[in-house]
Amino acid sequence: MKPTTQLRQLLARDSLLLAPFVYDAFTARIAEDVGFEAIYMGGFVTSMTYGYPDLGLLTQTEMVANATRIAQRISAPLICDADTGYGNAINVWRTVRLHESAGVAGIHIEDQVDPKRCGFFEGKDVIPLDEAVQKVRAAVDARQDPDFVIIARTDALAVVGWEETVIRCRAFREAGADLIFVDGIRTDNDLHTYAKELADVPRLLNGDQFAAGDVGKLGFKIQIHRGPMFRSYHWYRSQYQELKDTGQLDPADYPDTFELRTKIARLLGKDEIDEMERRYATNQPEGGSS
């Protein structure tokens, strides 16, 4: 089944779809292996891998390249942050086509002014509503696979408040967006306002401070969860600090590194590659098979 169709079927359920942030194919394989049905490639965490803050510094090419690497190595549908679509409505058109070709199941585009900023940073602004609507229309028109999911994100909440945010969300939905996404939800009050004011619209939530069970009861279709990626900072920093301070890492934490290497290699598909090597080996006895 196509990843796009998988995602459509998941969204057709009554239950919440919980999709964790990943930044590369390795973290995506781990997320899929533990049982997540959909994966989310975020802009903040992808920027991390390039050593930059999420301030619109990564290009369309770099973001699509990362999405391609991830989509090729997982079976679960991949949802991607496509920032502002990297320009005007024509750029949005090409952005959709590139993500479709990459094997991505859906993207979200936002209404920020370029250069964009992480939705939780200060100093962001939004483009005029009519321009934002045309970009959503271009995204919808550009898709060749009708199952490809278009999510329209607005960052208007922190800029102009709830009234304009709701107007934008309804306009994006009318323009053909499959889901809407209000970014910058910080408090329980924000969460409940989001659910109440847009109760009749399919909604995505970005927020690791809210329990998935509570989010699901409020009727959200997708929750993207950044927690694991952000917690990894503390783990990496503690490991590097320990190595710097002591010259080694406590062997008790990983008593069998060979077993761990084997586990990681299997996660990444070594068993399948071993089987292919046997299948295509040239040193088999004549007429033999693996």
C-alpha positions as a Markdown table, in Angstrom:
| # | Residue | x | y | z |
|---|---|---|---|---|
| 1 | Met | 0.0 | 0.0 | 0.0 |
| 2 | Lys | 1.3 | 3.5 | -0.8 |
| 3 | Pro | 2.4 | 5.6 | 2.2 |
| 4 | Thr | -0.1 | 8.2 | 1.2 |
| 5 | Thr | -3.0 | 5.7 | 1.3 |
| 6 | Gln | -1.7 | 4.4 | 4.6 |
| 7 | Leu | -1.8 | 7.9 | 6.1 |
| 8 | Arg | -5.3 | 8.5 | 4.7 |
| 9 | Gln | -6.5 | 5.3 | 6.3 |
| 10 | Leu | -4.9 | 6.2 | 9.6 |
| 11 | Leu | -6.6 | 9.6 | 9.6 |
| 12 | Ala | -10.0 | 8.0 | 8.8 |
| 13 | Arg | -10.0 | 6.3 | 12.2 |
| 14 | Asp | -11.6 | 7.9 | 15.3 |
| 15 | Ser | -8.4 | 7.6 | 17.3 |
| 16 | Leu | -5.5 | 10.1 | 17.6 |
| 17 | Leu | -2.5 | 9.4 | 15.4 |
| 18 | Leu | 0.7 | 10.0 | 17.4 |
| 19 | Ala | 3.7 | 10.8 | 15.3 |
| 20 | Pro | 7.1 | 11.3 | 16.9 |
| 21 | Phe | 9.8 | 13.8 | 15.6 |
| 22 | Val | 12.8 | 12.2 | 13.9 |
| 23 | Tyr | 15.7 | 13.9 | 12.2 |
| 24 | Asp | 17.2 | 11.1 | 10.1 |
| 25 | Ala | 16.7 | 7.6 | 8.9 |
| 26 | Phe | 18.3 | 6.0 | 12.0 |
| 27 | Thr | 15.9 | 7.7 | 14.4 |
| 28 | Ala | 13.0 | 7.0 | 12.0 |
| 29 | Arg | 13.9 | 3.2 | 12.0 |
| 30 | Ile | 13.9 | 3.2 | 15.8 |
| 31 | Ala | 10.5 | 5.0 | 16.0 |
| 32 | Glu | 9.0 | 2.5 | 13.5 |
| 33 | Asp | 10.5 | -0.5 | 15.3 |
| 34 | Val | 8.9 | 0.4 | 18.6 |
| 35 | Gly | 5.5 | 0.5 | 16.8 |
| 36 | Phe | 4.7 | 4.1 | 15.7 |
| 37 | Glu | 2.3 | 4.0 | 12.7 |
| 38 | Ala | 3.4 | 7.4 | 11.3 |
| 39 | Ile | 6.7 | 9.4 | 11.5 |
| 40 | Tyr | 7.2 | 13.2 | 11.5 |
| 41 | Met | 10.3 | 14.9 | 10.1 |
| 42 | Gly | 10.5 | 18.3 | 11.8 |
| 43 | Gly | 12.3 | 21.4 | 10.6 |
| 44 | Phe | 13.8 | 22.2 | 14.0 |
| 45 | Val | 15.4 | 18.8 | 14.4 |
| 46 | Thr | 16.5 | 18.6 | 10.7 |
| 47 | Ser | 18.2 | 22.0 | 11.2 |
| 48 | Met | 19.9 | 20.5 | 14.3 |
| 49 | Thr | 21.6 | 17.9 | 12.1 |
| 50 | Tyr | 23.1 | 20.7 | 9.9 |
| 51 | Gly | 24.3 | 22.6 | 13.0 |
| 52 | Tyr | 21.9 | 25.5 | 12.6 |
| 53 | Pro | 18.9 | 26.9 | 14.6 |
| 54 | Asp | 15.5 | 26.7 | 13.0 |
| 55 | Leu | 15.5 | 30.1 | 11.4 |
| 56 | Gly | 14.8 | 29.3 | 7.8 |
| 57 | Leu | 18.4 | 28.7 | 6.9 |
| 58 | Leu | 17.9 | 25.2 | 5.3 |
| 59 | Thr | 16.9 | 25.1 | 1.7 |
| 60 | Gln | 14.2 | 23.2 | -0.1 |
| 61 | Thr | 16.8 | 20.9 | -1.5 |
| 62 | Glu | 18.3 | 20.1 | 1.9 |
| 63 | Met | 14.9 | 19.4 | 3.5 |
| 64 | Val | 13.7 | 17.2 | 0.6 |
| 65 | Ala | 17.0 | 15.3 | 0.6 |
| 66 | Asn | 16.6 | 14.5 | 4.2 |
| 67 | Ala | 13.0 | 13.5 | 3.7 |
| 68 | Thr | 14.0 | 11.2 | 0.8 |
| 69 | Arg | 16.6 | 9.4 | 3.0 |
| 70 | Ile | 14.0 | 8.8 | 5.7 |
| 71 | Ala | 11.1 | 7.8 | 3.4 |
| 72 | Gln | 13.3 | 5.2 | 1.6 |
| 73 | Arg | 14.1 | 3.4 | 4.8 |
| 74 | Ile | 10.8 | 3.1 | 6.6 |
| 75 | Ser | 7.4 | 1.6 | 5.7 |
| 76 | Ala | 5.3 | 3.9 | 7.9 |
| 77 | Pro | 4.0 | 7.1 | 6.3 |
| 78 | Leu | 6.3 | 10.1 | 6.7 |
| 79 | Ile | 4.8 | 13.6 | 7.3 |
| 80 | Cys | 7.3 | 16.5 | 6.7 |
| 81 | Asp | 7.7 | 20.0 | 7.7 |
| 82 | Ala | 7.9 | 22.0 | 4.4 |
| 83 | Asp | 8.3 | 25.4 | 6.1 |
| 84 | Thr | 6.8 | 28.2 | 4.0 |
| 85 | Gly | 7.0 | 26.1 | 0.8 |
| 86 | Tyr | 10.2 | 28.0 | 0.1 |
| 87 | Gly | 8.8 | 31.0 | -1.7 |
| 88 | Asn | 5.6 | 32.0 | -3.4 |
| 89 | Ala | 2.7 | 29.8 | -4.7 |
| 90 | Ile | 4.8 | 28.6 | -7.6 |
| 91 | Asn | 7.5 | 27.4 | -5.2 |
| 92 | Val | 4.9 | 25.7 | -3.1 |
| 93 | Trp | 3.8 | 23.8 | -6.3 |
| 94 | Arg | 7.3 | 22.5 | -6.8 |
| 95 | Thr | 7.7 | 21.7 | -3.1 |
| 96 | Val | 4.7 | 19.4 | -3.3 |
| 97 | Arg | 5.9 | 17.6 | -6.4 |
| 98 | Leu | 9.4 | 17.1 | -4.9 |
| 99 | His | 8.0 | 15.6 | -1.7 |
| 100 | Glu | 5.6 | 13.4 | -3.6 |
| 101 | Ser | 8.6 | 12.1 | -5.6 |
| 102 | Ala | 10.5 | 11.5 | -2.4 |
| 103 | Gly | 7.9 | 9.1 | -1.1 |
| 104 | Val | 6.6 | 11.4 | 1.6 |
| 105 | Ala | 2.9 | 10.9 | 2.6 |
| 106 | Gly | 2.1 | 14.5 | 3.5 |
| 107 | Ile | 3.5 | 17.9 | 4.3 |
| 108 | His | 2.5 | 21.0 | 6.1 |
| 109 | Ile | 3.2 | 24.5 | 4.8 |
| 110 | Glu | 3.0 | 27.6 | 6.9 |
| 111 | Asp | 1.9 | 31.3 | 6.5 |
| 112 | Gln | 5.1 | 32.9 | 8.0 |
| 113 | Val | 7.0 | 35.6 | 6.3 |
| 114 | Asp | 10.4 | 34.5 | 4.9 |
| 115 | Pro | 12.8 | 33.9 | 6.4 |
| 116 | Lys | 10.7 | 31.8 | 8.7 |
| 117 | Arg | 11.4 | 31.0 | 12.4 |
| 118 | Cys | 10.6 | 28.1 | 14.7 |
| 119 | Gly | 7.0 | 28.6 | 15.7 |
| 120 | Phe | 8.0 | 28.9 | 19.4 |
| 121 | Phe | 10.6 | 31.7 | 18.7 |
| 122 | Glu | 10.0 | 35.4 | 19.1 |
| 123 | Gly | 10.0 | 37.8 | 16.2 |
| 124 | Lys | 8.0 | 35.8 | 13.6 |
| 125 | Asp | 5.3 | 37.4 | 11.3 |
| 126 | Val | 2.7 | 36.1 | 8.9 |
| 127 | Ile | 1.9 | 36.9 | 5.3 |
| 128 | Pro | -1.4 | 38.4 | 4.2 |
| 129 | Leu | -4.3 | 36.0 | 4.3 |
| 130 | Asp | -5.1 | 36.1 | 0.6 |
| 131 | Glu | -1.4 | 35.2 | -0.2 |
| 132 | Ala | -1.5 | 32.4 | 2.3 |
| 133 | Val | -4.7 | 31.0 | 0.8 |
| 134 | Gln | -3.3 | 31.0 | -2.7 |
| 135 | Lys | -0.3 | 29.0 | -1.4 |
| 136 | Val | -2.6 | 26.4 | 0.0 |
| 137 | Arg | -4.5 | 26.3 | -3.2 |
| 138 | Ala | -1.3 | 25.8 | -5.2 |
| 139 | Ala | -0.3 | 22.9 | -2.8 |
| 140 | Val | -3.6 | 21.2 | -3.4 |
| 141 | Asp | -3.5 | 21.7 | -7.1 |
| 142 | Ala | 0.0 | 20.5 | -7.4 |
| 143 | Arg | -0.4 | 17.0 | -5.9 |
| 144 | Gln | -0.6 | 14.2 | -8.4 |
| 145 | Asp | -1.6 | 11.6 | -5.9 |
| 146 | Pro | -5.0 | 12.4 | -4.5 |
| 147 | Asp | -4.1 | 10.7 | -1.2 |
| 148 | Phe | -1.1 | 13.0 | -0.6 |
| 149 | Val | -2.0 | 14.9 | 2.6 |
| 150 | Ile | -1.8 | 18.7 | 2.6 |
| 151 | Ile | -1.7 | 20.3 | 6.1 |
| 152 | Ala | -2.0 | 24.1 | 6.3 |
| 153 | Arg | -0.2 | 25.6 | 9.3 |
| 154 | Thr | -0.7 | 29.1 | 10.7 |
| 155 | Asp | 1.6 | 30.9 | 13.0 |
| 156 | Ala | -0.9 | 33.8 | 13.5 |
| 157 | Leu | -1.7 | 33.0 | 17.1 |
| 158 | Ala | 1.4 | 34.6 | 18.6 |
| 159 | Val | 1.2 | 37.5 | 16.1 |
| 160 | Val | -2.4 | 38.5 | 15.9 |
| 161 | Gly | -4.4 | 36.3 | 18.3 |
| 162 | Trp | -7.2 | 33.8 | 18.1 |
| 163 | Glu | -9.7 | 35.6 | 16.0 |
| 164 | Glu | -7.5 | 36.0 | 13.0 |
| 165 | Thr | -6.1 | 32.5 | 13.6 |
| 166 | Val | -9.6 | 30.9 | 13.3 |
| 167 | Ile | -10.3 | 33.0 | 10.2 |
| 168 | Arg | -7.1 | 31.7 | 8.6 |
| 169 | Cys | -7.8 | 28.1 | 9.5 |
| 170 | Arg | -11.2 | 28.1 | 8.0 |
| 171 | Ala | -10.0 | 29.8 | 4.9 |
| 172 | Phe | -7.2 | 27.2 | 4.5 |
| 173 | Arg | -9.7 | 24.4 | 4.9 |
| 174 | Glu | -12.0 | 26.0 | 2.3 |
| 175 | Ala | -9.0 | 26.2 | -0.1 |
| 176 | Gly | -8.6 | 22.4 | 0.1 |
| 177 | Ala | -6.3 | 21.7 | 3.0 |
| 178 | Asp | -6.9 | 18.3 | 4.5 |
| 179 | Leu | -5.9 | 19.4 | 8.0 |
| 180 | Ile | -5.2 | 22.6 | 9.8 |
| 181 | Phe | -2.3 | 23.2 | 12.2 |
| 182 | Val | -2.2 | 26.1 | 14.7 |
| 183 | Asp | 1.4 | 26.3 | 15.9 |
| 184 | Gly | 2.5 | 27.9 | 19.2 |
| 185 | Ile | 0.0 | 26.1 | 21.5 |
| 186 | Arg | 1.6 | 26.5 | 24.9 |
| 187 | Thr | -1.1 | 26.2 | 27.6 |
| 188 | Asp | -4.1 | 24.1 | 28.5 |
| 189 | Asn | -6.3 | 27.1 | 27.8 |
| 190 | Asp | -4.8 | 27.4 | 24.3 |
| 191 | Leu | -5.3 | 23.7 | 23.7 |
| 192 | His | -9.0 | 23.8 | 24.7 |
| 193 | Thr | -9.6 | 27.0 | 22.7 |
| 194 | Tyr | -8.1 | 25.4 | 19.7 |
| 195 | Ala | -10.3 | 22.4 | 20.1 |
| 196 | Lys | -13.5 | 24.4 | 20.7 |
| 197 | Glu | -13.1 | 27.1 | 18.1 |
| 198 | Leu | -12.2 | 24.7 | 15.3 |
| 199 | Ala | -14.1 | 21.6 | 16.5 |
| 200 | Asp | -15.5 | 20.9 | 13.0 |
| 201 | Val | -12.1 | 21.1 | 11.3 |
| 202 | Pro | -9.6 | 18.2 | 11.2 |
| 203 | Arg | -6.7 | 19.4 | 13.4 |
| 204 | Leu | -3.0 | 18.7 | 14.1 |
| 205 | Leu | -1.3 | 19.5 | 17.4 |
| 206 | Asn | 2.4 | 20.1 | 18.0 |
| 207 | Gly | 3.0 | 19.7 | 21.7 |
| 208 | Asp | 4.9 | 17.3 | 23.9 |
| 209 | Gln | 3.5 | 18.9 | 27.1 |
| 210 | Phe | 0.1 | 17.4 | 26.5 |
| 211 | Ala | -0.8 | 13.7 | 27.1 |
| 212 | Ala | -1.9 | 11.9 | 23.9 |
| 213 | Gly | -4.9 | 10.5 | 25.7 |
| 214 | Asp | -6.2 | 14.0 | 26.6 |
| 215 | Val | -5.5 | 15.3 | 23.1 |
| 216 | Gly | -7.3 | 12.4 | 21.5 |
| 217 | Lys | -10.4 | 13.1 | 23.7 |
| 218 | Leu | -10.5 | 16.7 | 22.2 |
| 219 | Gly | -10.9 | 15.3 | 18.7 |
| 220 | Phe | -7.5 | 16.0 | 17.2 |
| 221 | Lys | -6.4 | 13.8 | 14.3 |
| 222 | Ile | -2.6 | 14.0 | 14.7 |
| 223 | Gln | -0.3 | 14.9 | 17.5 |
| 224 | Ile | 3.4 | 15.4 | 16.6 |
| 225 | His | 5.7 | 14.9 | 19.6 |
| 226 | Arg | 9.1 | 16.4 | 19.8 |
| 227 | Gly | 10.0 | 15.0 | 23.3 |
| 228 | Pro | 12.4 | 12.2 | 22.3 |
| 229 | Met | 14.5 | 14.5 | 20.0 |
| 230 | Phe | 14.8 | 17.2 | 22.7 |
| 231 | Arg | 15.6 | 14.8 | 25.4 |
| 232 | Ser | 18.4 | 13.4 | 23.3 |
| 233 | Tyr | 20.3 | 16.7 | 23.9 |
| 234 | His | 20.6 | 15.9 | 27.6 |
| 235 | Trp | 21.6 | 12.3 | 27.0 |
| 236 | Tyr | 24.3 | 13.2 | 24.4 |
| 237 | Arg | 25.6 | 16.1 | 26.5 |
| 238 | Ser | 25.9 | 13.9 | 29.6 |
| 239 | Gln | 27.7 | 11.1 | 27.7 |
| 240 | Tyr | 30.2 | 13.5 | 26.1 |
| 241 | Gln | 30.7 | 15.2 | 29.5 |
| 242 | Glu | 31.4 | 11.9 | 31.2 |
| 243 | Leu | 33.9 | 10.9 | 28.5 |
| 244 | Lys | 35.6 | 14.3 | 28.7 |
| 245 | Asp | 35.9 | 14.2 | 32.5 |
| 246 | Thr | 36.9 | 10.6 | 33.0 |
| 247 | Gly | 38.4 | 9.4 | 29.7 |
| 248 | Gln | 35.8 | 6.6 | 29.4 |
| 249 | Leu | 32.2 | 5.7 | 29.6 |
| 250 | Asp | 30.9 | 3.4 | 32.4 |
| 251 | Pro | 31.0 | -0.1 | 30.9 |
| 252 | Ala | 28.1 | -1.0 | 33.2 |
| 253 | Asp | 25.8 | 1.1 | 31.0 |
| 254 | Tyr | 26.6 | -1.1 | 27.9 |
| 255 | Pro | 28.0 | -4.5 | 29.2 |
| 256 | Asp | 28.1 | -6.0 | 25.7 |
| 257 | Thr | 28.9 | -3.5 | 23.0 |
| 258 | Phe | 29.2 | -6.3 | 20.4 |
| 259 | Glu | 25.6 | -7.3 | 21.1 |
| 260 | Leu | 24.5 | -3.7 | 20.8 |
| 261 | Arg | 26.3 | -3.3 | 17.5 |
| 262 | Thr | 24.5 | -6.4 | 16.2 |
| 263 | Lys | 21.1 | -5.1 | 17.4 |
| 264 | Ile | 21.6 | -1.7 | 15.7 |
| 265 | Ala | 22.8 | -3.4 | 12.5 |
| 266 | Arg | 19.7 | -5.6 | 12.4 |
| 267 | Leu | 17.5 | -2.6 | 13.0 |
| 268 | Leu | 19.1 | -1.0 | 9.9 |
| 269 | Gly | 18.5 | -4.0 | 7.8 |
| 270 | Lys | 21.6 | -6.1 | 7.9 |
| 271 | Asp | 19.7 | -9.4 | 7.9 |
| 272 | Glu | 18.0 | -8.5 | 4.6 |
| 273 | Ile | 21.3 | -7.5 | 3.1 |
| 274 | Asp | 23.0 | -10.7 | 4.3 |
| 275 | Glu | 20.2 | -12.6 | 2.5 |
| 276 | Met | 20.7 | -10.7 | -0.7 |
| 277 | Glu | 24.4 | -11.4 | -0.6 |
| 278 | Arg | 23.6 | -15.1 | -0.3 |
| 279 | Arg | 21.1 | -14.9 | -3.1 |
| 280 | Tyr | 23.4 | -13.2 | -5.5 |
| 281 | Ala | 26.7 | -14.9 | -4.5 |
| 282 | Thr | 28.8 | -16.1 | -7.5 |
| 283 | Asn | 30.7 | -18.9 | -5.6 |
| 284 | Gln | 27.8 | -21.3 | -5.2 |
| 285 | Pro | 28.0 | -24.8 | -6.5 |
| 286 | Glu | 26.7 | -25.2 | -10.0 |
| 287 | Gly | 22.9 | -25.6 | -9.9 |
| 288 | Gly | 22.8 | -24.8 | -6.2 |
| 289 | Ser | 20.7 | -22.3 | -4.4 |
| 290 | Ser | 20.8 | -20.5 | -1.1 |
